[in-house]
Amino acid sequence: MEEKFIIKGGKYLSGEVEIGGYKNAAGPAMAAALLTQEECRLSNMPLVEDVFRLVEVLKGMGAEISWIGKNELKIKAGPDLDPNKIDPSLVGKSRISVLLIGALAARFKEFKIAHPGGDRIGLRPIFTHLKALEALGVKSFAEDNFYHFKREELKGTEVILKEFSVTATENLILAAVLAKGTTVIKIAAAEPQVQDLCFQLVEMGAKIEGIGTHTLKIEGQEKLSGVNYRIIPDVNEAATFIVASVFTKDKVKIINAMPDHMDLFLDKLQEMGVNLKKGKDFVEVYASPELRAARIQALPFPGFATDFLPVILPLLTQSVGKSLIHDPLYENRLNYTQELKKMGADIEIVDPHRVIVFGKTPLSGVDIESWDIRAGASLVIAGLLAKGTTVVKNIYQIDRGYEKMEEKLQKIGADIKRIKV
């Protein structure tokens, strides 16, 4: 049964919205729980499809998993954990399943895993992951839609990553904390979810230096202990609601947000003319005068995150002037702009990595389809800005990363409904 969003645009938002736990931090946290046979409790977990799928994958392997209350997850990966029982169909539905590789490599000498699924934003090969793990002694090959892994002893060494890959950094960290000796990771990603994984592992007994920098030093331990850990707030959800709130006539307060995780994003909004105020754990958005065009390029943290590009793009259609968006990483990331053009946006696709947005252009409601999590969020924002009714299809993609998006938007005055077809 398919579900859709029906959005009647032009409503002015006001009020308060609370941000949930970070999906991109929850996946690594669950993978880290496999590194110990003791119980781990993870709170502030987002109730989203990608997390639900990973829970099923871990259960299939034999991990004891249960929800406590609403957003706390209890995981115990005891001696009966068996990677041979992984359901490949579930792995194929979730990109965060790729994070199991590092944890399983630390715990098992041999295993295989299906090719992870997820967003349709371009080729996302795991070559960087495989080369990094190979340096620690993990051999791998691909066959019949599976990656096969085999090792003897994990040995720490110096690893220079081929790119600032968040998940490759996380996989290498997960393996290195139980490797023999010292691992130094250079060109390490420093995104908030990478830092959060490190902080969790430190509480489990790992020794990690350089957290938040692009060079990590990890002293391997013989074993790790269980932990009670709270997942950080979702920076992508916060960015989405900040942009959705820009055309308020009053004020929208986004609480349980961490402005320090989106410095350049907020700075770019202010450069465009958005009137906002930052607090320690909140952002307030006020009525703004006419918005200006901007040039934006995705950069590794603390730069402008690639996931923020789709979210800010509808705002550029309502900004005066010519804006340039550049995503050097994913060649299909910008495909969803075709859906925005159906709504009347004046967008020129320069090449697979760059688009020019001409504003200010009125948007009109039409039937459009979500390509991936962030593209879906972009289309919802466009629907809120558009005249008339917008129908967003394939919202399963949105549900993979946003917990009850429509209910949070309704709370601050949006006219959006979920319907089943």
Residue, then its C-alpha position, 0 to 999 in steps of 0.5 A: m500500500e502506497e502512502k502520499f503527502i497532500i500539501k496545501g501550500g501558502k500557510y504561514l508557520s509558527g510555534e515550536v517543533e522538537i527535533g528527534g535523534y539522529k538517524n545517521a548516528a543511530g546506525p553506527a551506535m547500533a553497530a557498536a553494540l555488536l562489539t560487546q556481549e554486554e547489554c547496551r541501551l541507546s536512548n533518543m533513538p529515531l523511530v524511522e524506517d532505516v532504524f527499524r530495518l537495522v533492528e530486524v537485521l540484528k535480530g535475524m543474527g541472533a541479537e536480543i533487542s527490545w524497545i523500552g518506552k518510546n525511544e530507547l533501544k536495548i541490545k545484547a549481542g551475546p555469544d549466539l550472534d551469527p552473521n550467516k543468518i543476516d537477511p540479505s533482503l533487509v540489508g538491501k533496503s537500508r544504506i546504514s547496513v554498510l556499518l555492520i562491516g566494521a563491527l562484524a570484522a572486529r568480531f568474526k574471522e569470516f562473514k558475508i553481507a549483501h550489497p547495502g541499499g538506500d538512496r538513489i543519489g548515485l554510485r556509492p561504492i565501498f572501495t574506500h571501506l574495503k581498502a581501509l579494512e584491508a590495511l588492518g588485515v581484512k581481505s574481501f571480494a565481491e561475488d553474487n551480490f555479496y561482499h565476502f570478508k575473511r581475516e586472521e588477526l586484526k592489526g593496527t596500522e596507519v591508514i590514509l583514507k582515499e576520501f572524507s568518507v563518513t561511513a568508511t571512517e566509522n567502519l574503520i573505527l569500529a574495527a580498530v577499537l578491537a584490533k591489536g596495537t595502534t591504528v592512526i586514521k588520516i583523512a578521517a571524516a569529522e562529522p557529528q555522527v562520527q564524533d558521536l560514535c567515538f564518544q560512545l565507544v570511549e564510554m564502552g572502554a575504547k581509547i580514541e584521540g583526536i575526536g572531531t579532527h581529521t586524524l584519529k589515533i586508536e589504541g586497540q582493546e581486548k574487549l569493550s563493555g556495555v553502555n547507556y548512551r544518548i544519541i545526538p539530535d538530528v542535524n538534518e531534521a533541524a536543517t529541514f525545519i529551519v528552512a521550512s520556517v523561513f516564511t513565517k510571519d511570526k516565529v518558529k523555534i526549533i528545539n533540541a537542535m545543535p547549532d554547532h553542528m551546522d555553523l556554515f549552513l546557518d551562516k549561509l542562511q543569514e548571508m541570504g537574508v534569513n533572520l534567525k537566532k542561535g542558542k545552545d540547543f535551539v534555533e529561532v527563525y523570524a520573519s525575513p525580508e527579501l532573500r538573496a541568491a547564494r553560491i553553495q558547495a558541499l564540503p566535509f564537516p565543518g563545511f556545508a553538508t551534502d544532505f543540506l543541499p536538497v533542503i536549501l534548494p527550494l529556498l533559492t527558488q524564492s531568492v532574488g538572483k542567480s544561485l549555484i549549487h555544487d555537489p562534487l560527491y554524488e552524481n545523481r544527487l541533483n536529479y530531484t530538481q526535475e521534480l522542482k522544475k515541474m512546479g515552475a522552478d527555473i533550474e538549469i542542470v549544468d552537469p551531474h554535479r552542478v545546477i543554477v537556480f534562477g529566482k525569484t520564481p513562483l511555485s505551483g502544486v503538482d504531483i511529484e515523487s520523492w527520490d531519496i530521503r533528502a530529496g523528499a524533504s526538499l519536495v515537501i518544503a517546495g510544497l509548503l511554498a507553492k500555490g495550490t495542492t502538491v502531492v508527494k509520492n513515494i514517501y517511504q523514502i522520507d519515512r526512512g529518515y524523518e519521524k512523523m514529519e507531517e505531524k511535526l509540520q501540522k503542529i506549527g501550522a502546515d496543511i499537510k496530510r498523509i493518505k494511503v492509496 
